[in-house]
């Protein structure tokens, strides 16, 4: 399908949306950790959590053994 002059592959839409939502959550978490860092409130526990979440996102979406792998285009 074509939406707003872009080709949308419907079969990948659900996985792409899940990836977007997880990355949005991760981004907000990372921003909150970064915001409190100048005030000395940065926690190693938070940093470890973010690293673990990033690893999970990578394994489930980017380097998944289960097809179809997510197609990430950095220019979007």
Secondary structure, DSSP 8 states (H G I E B T S, - for coil): -EETTEE--HHHHHHHHHHHHHHHHHHHHHHHHHHHHTTT---HHHHHHHHHHHHHHIIIIIS-SSSS-----TT-
